[in-house]
């Protein structure tokens, strides 16, 4: 899902920052900057720093400070790449943060800055860990990511003075100071005429509510709120805090709320010229803040010479203020810093966007973490991961996961809701029959702690996304028992909440355990899980301002801990072992379906892991059950076009027919696509790698505003053989050909004309595959892998070429038009093939280095776009402002009384915008107008800025209607 940018009027933006504005007397202690035309960015930073420091001093704040950080970086290992690290910010000023970011005398000696710069700039060491508010400064609008025109399209400021008047006043004051002083004009800076706006710059006029349906691993529920969820009184609509929910206790709870109105406004994000690059860079800054800190939201400041904008980021989108002048002490910037300082003084850290359930540990605890991490009894990959989590002197945090009893709207429809809490996840219940109708066990031990504690360091992985699930994974220690620290894995994410359609992942694990599944069946061992801080404690807010038609579901901060620390499937040693690992994951998938009636629905390379046993044996397990559904929940088709799972590995049928109900065969086919993807990645083939990957795994087209794909996958599956030579590995070649031949028998029974009629007209693209010839076998691995592969089912025999025969006309059950044959409907056939290959070839050293890297010199595969450049290709133009109905007789609790604005209230809009997340996608076709080209998330991606420009021109009839991009899980 792309980032939703929503313009908020300055009055509303100010009202949503908790706290009271400064009084006239308090403002008198603030500083105004002295700016001159043509100032460089590095010259603006000291002026900005003095302004911010003056406000912090006036507020008596000792917990925050401004730092210019262009010169040095900390040694915490996460200062970022030099070219993508911002130059300033408001930093924490706690002892540990000060120790990490202070610019010492030793740093001054090694600095290349002049003595004057060293004296005038508030220098510090840059670090993402301790930055509370990122600040970006641009000297001119031509280099900026946003528009800053004082008079945007005829809009004039309401109250206050325009930037030109303020600057003139500043120059006059400077002249008076010269006359009163020694007359030395050299020390007085000339003041410019405001932003050097390029009036003839091409502005893109984008239609409101434009949208492209993108892939969404949160399924259909994440793109929009479901029935009734737009109602502010129901559970779904009340997830984000109201504008006044964080106000100080001194404010009256009876104060009427502002009446707002959604309006259409001109584009405020500037992608022409250098704007796209600047926006991508700014987004990457914010990605780093969220990656290395534990936050619920984050403010940011964007300055363009004498103008500025404030921004509010959470996991549902971004609020952007109107542009305002910051050169007077009545500015919104001064007020923002004042309120922030007061929140810091009051220790209201949750209102500053910090996750108060994550706290930095002391030095003694840190030393113990390092000692425990180097325990020789731990598996080598666990030791390495834990040591890396703490290297570079990065801070360690103690996290909390609170037990969360199930709620009726998220419980399983085929089980009665328990009257008492569930048993402790750390002590799995005894197995029970999947057909049992008894109420689930509800006896929870009184000795079990309601809150479990974990210590984590640097994230093991973090999704490159600002909105969506934004999953982060941590190698951690469970320290609930202070005397027994246990290594484990903690997953932190922002799950969508739609009553009746979503449920937390730990409830699925508990169900699997109740139905008798154990870790040896290929699932992870649940420790605990729950919404952070308790149900509805930490939720997103921005979505409440977005248009109800395209409003994303609210999100809740969620954590789950599992006992196993696994290896990614890419760490397989041979393709024989890979076959066994995929077979293990398939067995887990089968057991979940047969015993618990659960379908995973997000089979991907990232969700198949390798569990290493104490004896060194390695098995495959299936993780991430948060998108799963029950069999009884699959009866109906998609409410909106289905976007479940990871685009690259979804079945051809689910990609090509997004209205088709999701079925078990879609998951089984996804396992095949995972295997084929890993073959291309880790085995030499004669395929044109870039072309093959883009068409087979990332191909997409847009029809009727819906993103679809799967043409290349369907052509491959219908061909019955693998259309690439697996060089020097005839057994692997034969395995792939066998699998695809069996898939062909399943696809031959599908009536695609009927599918087009029922689930959407899609014009088939003719695709062919060529025959391949085997090559000699390769050598034996040096260290033989010892493992036996049990038969998947003693009663199962592989089908022969008569499998593709007719449908059983004697069956009394009416077959669905998309129902597959036995091979894709029952995983036992595929498990048999994989295990047979594993048994025969597990010790054949046939894995090669990553081909995407090895063959880069052939220019066969394009490198991924930088994370910051994804999802910024489409912006809409809706907005929220105070309603014209607001009058003097209806007072509103607005704390922004004296801040000058640049537009009249009655003309200010506040926009929402989702941008589609497509990365490096190969476009197969385009048959519809691209005016509706907004998209939706998760995990994960985007397209380049150039692509956006082409799409906009195409919508205007100025260019061919072609699109590039990829849909990927966030």
N, C-alpha and C positions, 0 to 999 in steps of 0.2 A: 504494500500500500504506500502510495506517495504521501508526502507531508501535506497536511491541510493548513494553508496559510489563511488566517482570518483577521481582517483589519478591524480594530476596535477603536472607537473614538477615545480621545485622551481623557475625557471625563469618566467614561466607563473603566478605562484601564486603571486610572488612579483610584477609582472607587473599589476596585478589586484587590488593591494592595492593602493588607490589613494595617490599621493604625490611623492616627490623626495627622493632618498636615501640620507643618511648622507655622507658628504664629509670626506676625510681622516682626516682633522683637527677636525671635529666633532666626528669622531670615536675615536680619541685619548682620549676623555673624558670618554669613556665607560670602564666598568670593565669586566675582565675575571674571571671565577670561578676557584677555586682550588679544585679539586676533588681527592678523593682517592678510591681505589678499596674497595668494600664492604661497601660503605657508605649506611646508612639507609635513607629511604625517608625523615624522619624528619630532617636529616642532610643536605639533598640536598636543601630543601626549603629556608633556609637562604642564601645559595649561589645564588640561582636563584633570590631571592628577591633583593640582592645587585646588580645583573646584571641589572635587570629591573629598579630599582630605579636610577642607574647611567645613564641610557638612558633617563629616564623621567627628571632627573635634567639637563642633557646636553641640552635637548630640551626646557627647561624652562617651563615645563608643571605643572600647579598647579591644574588641574582638574582630574588627575588620580593618583592613588598610588597602590603599591603592598601591599597585606595583607596576612599573614598566619593566617588561621582562624580555626585551629584544636581545640582550647581550649574553646572558648565561642561562644554563639550564641546571636543574637539580640532578642529584645522582640517584634518584629513585627509580630510574629505568623507564619512566613513562613520560618523558618530557616531549615526546613526539618528534616527527621529522621537522627539520628546521624550516622547510618551505611551507609547512602547514600549521605552524604554531603561532597563535596570536600574540600580539605585542604588549598587551596590558590586561588588567582585570582587577576586580575587588577580591582580595584574598583573605582567607581566615588568618587571624593573628593570635591563635592559641600558641602555647609554648612549642608544641611539636611542629606546628606549621611554620612558625617563625624560624625555628632552627633549620628547617628544610629550605626556606625560601629567602633568607637574609643574604643580601649582597655584602660580603665581608671585605675587609681591607685587602685580603689576598686576591679576591676577585678584582678589586680596583686596580691592583698592580698589573694584572694580566689583561686588563681591558684596553681596547683600541680607541675608546671614546676620549674626547678632549676633557680637560679638567673642568671646563665650564659645564659640559654636559653631565659629568659625574656629580657636580654640585647641584645642578638644577633639576635633574630627573630623579624621580622616586624609584630607584632601581631595585630589582629583586631577581631571584632565580625562578625560572618558569617551571611550573608543575601543574598537571591536570588534577592532582589529588587535592590541592588546597585552594583552587580557584572557585570562589563562590559565585561571581558574576563575570562572565567573559565580556570583554570590551573590544570592539573593532573600530578603527578610525580610518577614514578615507579623506583625502584632501579635496577631491572634486567628485561631482556626481558621475562623471564619465567612468570613474573607477569603482563606483559603488554598486551594491547588489539591489538597492532600493531607489525609488524616486524620492527626491527631497525638494521639489519645486515649492516655494512659498505660496504660489497661486496656481494650484493644480487645476487646469481646465476651468478657469473662471471661478474657482472656489476661493473665498477670502477668509482670513482668520477672524475668529470671533473673540473679541477681547484681547487685551495686551497689544503689543506693538509688533510690526513686521520686522523681519530680520534686518532689513536695510536701516530702519529707524534706530534699532538697538545698536547696530554697529556704528552709526553716525554719532550716537550719544557716547559710545565708548571712546571714539576718537576725540570728541570734544572734551571729555573728562581727562584724556591723556594730555591734551594741550594745556588744560588748566593746571595739571600737575607739573608740567614743564615750566610754566610761568611761575608757579609757586616755588619751584626748586631751583636748581642751578642752571636751568635753561639748556641742558644737554639733551637735544632731540634725538641723539643717536640711540638712547636707551628706550625710546618709545616706539612701539610697533605700529606701522600703518595698518589701518583697518580696511578690509575689502567690502565689497557690496553684496555679500552673501554668496550663496552657492553659484558656481559657474555652470548653470544648467544649459544643456544643449537643446534649444527649442525645436530644432528641426530633426531631432532624433526620432527614428521610426518607432512608434508605439504600436504594440500588437493589440488588436481589439478582439478580445476573446469572449465568446458567448458564455453567459451564466448557465450553471447547472450542466456544463458539458462533462461527459463522463465516458470512460472506456472501462468495461468490466475487466478487471485484472485477476490474476490468480490469487487465491487467498486461502492460506492454510488454516484460517479460522473458519473455513466453510462459509455457507451463505449467511450465517448469523453475524459475521464480523463486518460485512459491508454496510449493513443497515440495521437499525433497530427493528425488531419484529412487532407483531400486532400489539398495540397498546403501549409499546415502549417509548413512544413519543410523549406520552402523558407524564407530566412532571410529578404527578402524585403517586405513580406506581413505582415498583422497585427498580425497574430498568431506567427510569428517567431521573431517579434521585441519587445516582451514584456520585456525581460530581458535586462538590460543595457549592452552595449558592454564593452569590457575590459578597454577601455580608457574613458568611458563616464563620469567617476567621477574624472578624472584627474584635477589637479589644473589649473587655468587659465593661468598660466605661460607656460604650455606645449602647443605645437603647435597642432592645430586640424588637420593639414595636415600630421602628422607623420604616415608613413605606419604601418599597423597593422601586428602583427606576423602571419606568415603562420604556421598553426598547422596541425598535423596529428594524427589520432586515431590509437593506437597500443594495442597489446595484452601484458599484463604484468603479472608477477607472483602474487599470492595473497599477499596483504599487510595487511589484517586484520587477526589477529591470534585468532582462536577460540579453539585451542587445549590447554590442560593444564588449567591454570587459565585465559586464554585469554577471553573466553566467558563471564565469570563472570565480568572481568574487563571492557569489552566492554558494557555489560548491565548496569553496574554502571555508566560508563561515559555517556551513552545515557540518563540515568535518570537525571544526572546533567543538561544536555542540555534541557531536557523536563521542568525542573523546571525554568530555565532561561526564556524560551519562555512563560511559564505559568504566571509568576509573573511580567514580564516586557512587555512593548509594543515595539516590535522589528520587523524589516523587515528581518534582518539576524544577525548572531552572529559569531564572531571568537572564537577560542579556541586554547590552547597550550597543547600538550601532550609531556612530557619529560620522557625519559628513560635513567637515569644516564647521560652520556655525549652527548646523541643524543636527537633529538626532531623532532616533526612534528607540522605543523600548520594546522588548520582546519577552513573551512568556511561552516556554516550551513545556509540554507534557506529552505523554505517550499517545494522545489522540490528535494532536495538532499544535499549531502555533498561533498565539495572539500577537498581533503587530499593532503598535500604536500609530497614530498619525504623526507626520513629521512636525517637530516643534523646535523653536530656537532655544538653545541652552546657555545663551550669553547673559541672561539676567537671573538674578537670584530667585525669581518667581517661576522659574522653569519647572517642567515636569521632571527633569533629571535631578534637580536639587531636591524636589519633594520625594522622589523615589529613593534616593540615597538616605534621606532623613528617616523615612519609614523603615528602611532596611536596617539602619543603625539602631533604631528603637526596638525593633524585633530582636536584634542580637543582644541588646542590653537586657531585655526581658526574658532571654533564653527561649524565645518562641521559635525554635529551630524548624519545627514542622511547617510554619508559615513562611519560611525562607526556602522551602523545597527540600529540606534534608529528611532522610529516612531516620527517624529517631529510634528505630529498632536495631540500627547498625551503629555500633560505637567502637572507636579506636581503642585497642587494648594497650595495657601498660607495657613497659620494657621487660618486666619479669615474665609476663605471659608470652611476649614475643620470643624471648630466649627459649622458653619451653617448646614453643611451636617449632623452632629451628631444630631443637634436640630431637623432638618426636619425628620430624620429617626425615632425619638422617638415620632412623632406625634401620639397621641392616636386615631385620626380619621382614620388612615391607618389600613387596615386589618392586623391581627396579623402576618400572614406569610410574608407580605411585610415588616413590622417593623423588624421582626427577620432577614430577609435576608439583609436589608440595614444596620442594626447594625453589622451583621457579616462581611459585606463587609469592614467595617472600623475598626474592632476590632484589638487589638494588635499593635496599632500605625502604621499600614501599610500605605503607601502613597496613596493619592487619586489623580486621574488624570482627567483633563478636556480633553475630546475627541471631535473631530470634525467629522461631517458627511456632506459632501458637496453634494448639489443637482447635479444629473448627468442626463442630458437629454438622451433619448434613442438613440442608434446608429443603423444604418440600418441593420448591420449584426446580431444584437441581438434583433431586433423587431419581432413582431408576423407576420407570413406570411399571415394571413387572415385579417389583418387590415392595412390601409394606414398609413404610418409614419406621425405623426403630424408635421406641419410646425413650430409650436411654442412649448414652454415648456408645460409640463403637469400641471394640477392643483396641488396646494399644497397638499401633502399627508395628512397633518394635517387637511385639510378641504375636506373630501371625496366628490366627485361629485355626482350629482343626479343619481338615477338608470337609466339604459338604457336597452333596450331589447337585449337579447343575439343574436337575429337574425338581429339586425339593421346593415345596411351597411354603416351608416354614419361614417365620420371620428371621432376618439375619441376627446373628449374635449381637447383643448390646451390652455385654458385661465388660466394663472398663475398669482396670485395676485402680484402686484408690492410691496406690503408690506411684502410678505413672505421673510424671510431671506434666502440667497443662501446657507448659512452654519449654521447648527444647532449645539448646544453645549450640551454636557452631562458630568456629573461627575460620575465616577465609582471608585470602590476600588478593593478589592480582587475578582477574578473571582468566580461567582456562580458555574460554572462548566468549565472544560477544557478537551478537548479530549487528551488522552494519545497517541499522535502521533507527530513525528518530521516532517513528510511530509504529504501532502494532504490538505484537507480543514482545519484541525487543529482548529476546532471551539471552541471559548470561549464565554461564556455567562456572562453578568454582570447585576445585579440589579443596576439601575442607577436613576439619576434625570435629567430630561430635564431642563436645565437652560438657554435656549435660551432667555426666558423672565426672567430677573434678579429678578423681583418682584414676580414671580410665578413659584416656582420649582415644577415639576410634576413627580411623580415616573413613571418609565417605564422600559423596558427591552431592552438591546443592545446586539446584536449578532455580533461577530467579527470572520471573517473566510477568507480563501484564496480560492477563487472560480476559477475553471478552465476557461480558455478563449479559445474557438474555434469558430471562426466566423461561424454563421449559425447553430450551434449546442448547444450553451450555451446562457443563458441570466441571468442577475441579478434578485434576488428574488423579489426586490421591484416592478419590472415591472409586475410580476405575481399578486401581491397584488393589484396594480393599475387596472389591467384588471378585477379582481374579483369585485372590487368596481364599475368599469364602467358598468359591467353587472348586477349590482343591488344587489350584496351580501353585507350584513351588519354583524356586530359582532354577532348579535343574530342568524345568520345563521351558526355560528360555526367556524368563521375565526377570526384571530387577527386583530386589528386596526393598520394600518400602520401609522407611524409618518414620517419616511423618510428613504432613503437608497442610497447608492452610493459607488463607488470605493474610497478608502481612498486617500485623496489628489487630487482627480480628476482622470479622465480616464487615465489609463496607467502610473500613478505616482509611484506606489509601486508594483513591479513585481518580480517574482523569476528569478534567473539567472542560476542556476546550470544545468537546463535541456538543455541549449544551447550546452553544451559539451557532452551530452549523445548521444550514437549512434542513428541515425535518425530512424532506424528500430523500436526501442523500446522507443523512446523519449516520456516522458509524456508531456501533454499539459502545456503550461505556466500558471501561476497562478497570479491573481490580488488580492491585499488586499482589503477586502470589509467589510462594516458595514451596518447593518439595525437595526432600532429601532421600536419597537411596544409598544403600550400603555399598554397592559395587562401584569401583573406579575402573572403568573399562578402557580398552584401546579402540580407536576408530577402525572401521572395517578396512580402510586403506592400508593398515599395518599388516595385512595378511602376507604370508611368506611365499606361498605358491598358489597357483590357480586351483590345484587340488584342494588345498586348505580353504580357499575362498568358496569352493563349491560346498564343502562341509559347513562353513559358517552360514552361508545363505540358506542351506538346508535346515540348519538349527533354527534360524529365525522363522523360516516357513513353518516348522513344527510348532513353535510358540504361537504363531498366528493361527494355526489350525486348532490348537488346544484352547485358545481363548474363544474361538468361535464355537467349538463343540461343547465345551464345559460351561462357559459363562455367557455365550451368546453375544460376544463383543467383537466388532469389526474395527480394525485399527484406523484405516482411512488416511494414513500419511506415511506410506512406505517410501523410504528414500535412503540414499547412501548414508546420510547423517544419522539415521535412526536404527541402523544395524551396527551393533558393537561387538567387540571381542572380549569375552570374559576369560581371564587367566586364572586357572585353578592353582592350588598350592603345589600340586605335583607337576606343574608346568603345562598341563593340557589346556587347550584353548577351544572355546565354544562360542557360538554366536548367540546373541540375545537381541530381543526387540524392545526398544525403549520409546518414550514419548507417546503416551496413550491419550493425550489431552484432546485430540480431535476424534476420538473413537465414538461409535454409536452402537446401540443394541440392535439385534436382529429386528425386534418389533418396531424400531424407529426408522427402519429402512423402507417401510411399505410405501410411503408417499414419495413423490418426486421432489425435486428441489423447489423451494419457495421462490428463490431467485436463481439465476444461472449458477450452477455448482462450481465452486473454486477450491474444493477441498484438496489439501495436500500440497506437495511440491511439484511445480509445473513440469520440471524436467523428467520426472519419473511417473507421472500420471499415465493411466492407460490411454490408448488411442481413442477408445469409445468415449471416455469421460471428457477428453479434450475436444473431440469433434462434435459431441452432442451434450452441451453443458446442462440441458434440461433433463437429461436422462437420469433416472434414479440410480444412485450409487449402489453397487453390488460387490459381493465377495470376489468375483472374477476380476474386478478392477484392481483390487489389492494384489491378487496373485500375479497379474500381468506386471504390476509395478516392480515386483521382485525381479522379473526378467529384465526390465529396463535398467535396474540397478546393476545387474550382473554385466550386461552388455556395456554399460557406461564404464565400468571398471576395466573391462577388456580393452576398450579404446584407450583408457588412461594408462594402463600398466603393461601393455603387450604391444609389440610392433605389429602393425598391419599395413596393408597397401592402400588404406583409405585416405582420401583427402581430409585430413583431420578437422580442420576448421569448418569446411563445408558440411561434413557429416555431423559434427556435434551441433552446429547451428540448426540444421534442418531437422535432425532426428530428435533432439532433446529441447531445443529452444524455439522451434518454429511456431509462429502465431500469425493470425490474421484477425481482422475485426469485421464482423458482420452484424448489423443492427445494433451497434454499440456494445457488442459482447465479444470478448477475446476468446477465440477458439484456436485449435491446432490439431495435431495428431495425424495429418495426412501422410507424412513420411513414416511414422510408426506403423500406421495401418498398412501402408504399402509393403513394409518389411515383413510384417506378420502374415500378410496374405501371400507373400512370395514363397514362403516355406523354407527359405535358406538364408544364411548370413552373407550379406553382400559385401564381404571384405575378406581378404586372405589373411588369416591369422598365421603369420610367418613362422615356420619351423615348429608348429605345434598341431599335428593332425588330430590328436585326441580332443583338444579344446575346440578345434574347428568342427569336429563331429558332434560334440556336445551342443554347440550353438545351433548347428543345422538341425539336430534332432528336436531341440526345444522349439525352434521356429516352424518346423514341419508340423508339430502337434498344434501349435498356435494357428497354423493355416487351416487345419481341420475344424477349429472352432469358429474362425471368421468366415469360413465358407457357408456356414448355416445361417448367417445373418442376412436379412433382407434390407439392404441399405436404402432402397427406395422408400420402404416403409419407415425406416429410421429417419430419413430426411423429412418425411411428411409429418411424423409424430413429434420429433424433437428438434426440428429446425432445418431449413433448407441449406445444405452445404454442397457446393459444387466440387466433385471429386477431381483431384489432380492426378494425371497418369504418371505412375512411377514404376520403374522396373528394377530388377536386381539381376546380377550376373552370377553364373556358376563360379565356384572356387575349387581349387585343387589343394590337397594336403601337402605338407612339407615334412621333412624328417624330424623325428623327436629330438628333444634337447637332453642335456646331461642331468644326472641325478644330483639332488641337493647335497651339500656337505654334511649338514646335521639333519639326519632323518627325523621326521615328525612321527611320533608314535600315537596313533589313535585309531580306534575301530569305529565303524559307522554301522549302527544297527539299521535293520530294514524298517522303513517307515511304517509299513503295515504288512503283516504276514499274509493278508488276503488280497493284496493289491498286485496286479500285473500290469505292465506297461501296455498300452494299446498299440495295435499295429495299424497298417494303412487302411483298415476298414473302419477306423474310428470316425472318419468323416462321413460315415454313412448317413442314413436318413434319421430323422427325428422319430422317437418312439411314439408311433401313432396310437399305441395301446394305452398310453398313460392317460389317466383321468384328469390330470392337472393341466390347465391351459398354460402353455409356455409364453413367456414374455418375448417381445420382438427382439430384445437385445440379449436374450439368455445365451450364454456360451456353452460349448460342449464340455465334456468331462475334464479335459486337461486343464482348462482355466477355471472350472467351477469347483474342482477338488484338488487341493495342493499335493495329495499323495503321489500323483504321477510325477510332478516336477521334483518332489523330494527324492523319489527313487532315482531319477536321472542324475541329480546333483550328487547324491551319496555314492552312486556307482562311479561317477567320474572322480570323486574325492578318494575313494578307496584305491583306485588304480593309479592316480597321478599325484598323490599328496606330497611325494618326495621328489617330484620333478621340478627342477629350478627353472621355472618359466616366467617369473615376474621380472619385468624390466623397469628402469627408472621412469618417472613421470613423463609421458610422451608429450604432454602439453608444454613442458619446459624443454625437453630434449630436442624437440623438432621446431622450436621457436624460430630458429634461423631460417627455416623454410617458409616462414610467414604463413603457416597453415592454421594458426589459431590466434585470434586477437586477445590480448590481455584484458582482464576485466576492467571496467570503468572504475576509477576511484570511488569509494563509497559516497563521498560528498557530492559527486556529480549525478547520482542516481535519484530518480524520482522528483526532479525539479523541472520537468519538461512541460508541465501544463499548470496554469494558475487560473482560478475562476475569480469572479468579481462581485461576489455578494458581500453584505456587511451588516453590522449591528451598530446602532447609534441610539441616543435618547430619542424617544418619541416626541412628536410635535404636541402630543396631548399633555405633556408635562407642563405644569403651570406654577405660578407663585403660590397658589392655594394648596398645592400638593407637594410639600417639601420632600426632598429626597436626600438620603444620606450620602452625599458626594463630598469627598474630602479634597476634591480638586477645584477650589474656588477661584484661584488667582493665576493659574497656569495659562499662559497665552497659547492659543491654538492657531492653526493655519487654515482651518476651514470652518464654515458655519455649521452649527449643529444640524440644522435641518437638511443639509446637503451631504452630510458625512455618511458613508456606508461602511459596512464592515464585512469583508468577504470571506467566504470559505473557499477552499480549494483543495481537492485531492488530486495528486498526480499519479499517473499510472506508473507501476514499477516494473519496467521491462529492461533487461540488460542483455545486450549483444544478441537480440533475437533476430532470427532470419524470417523475413516476411514472405509468406507463401502466396498471399493474395490480399486484395483489399476491394471490397465491393460496396462499401457504404460510406456516407459522408462522415468526415472526421470532426464535425463540429461538436459532437458529443464525445469528447475525448478526455474525460476525467476518470481516474481509476481509484483503486483501493489497495491496500497493503500485502502482509506480514512477512514475516520475516522476509520477505525479503525480496524492486530493486531499482531499476531505473534505466534511463536512456540518456544519451548525451544532449547537451543544450542545442547542438546543431540540428538534431532530429526534431526537436520541438519547433524550431523556426520553420523547418520544412513542412511540418504538419500544419502549422498555422497558415502558411502561404497556400498549402493545398486546400485548406478549408475555404480560402478566399478565391480559389481558382487560379492561383499564380504558379502552382507547381504540380507535378504529378502526385497523385494520391498514393504515397508510399510511406511506410512507417518502419522504423527500426526500434527494437527494444526487446527485453526479455522479461517474462514473469517468473518470479522466483520466491521461494518461501523466506520470510523474515524471521 
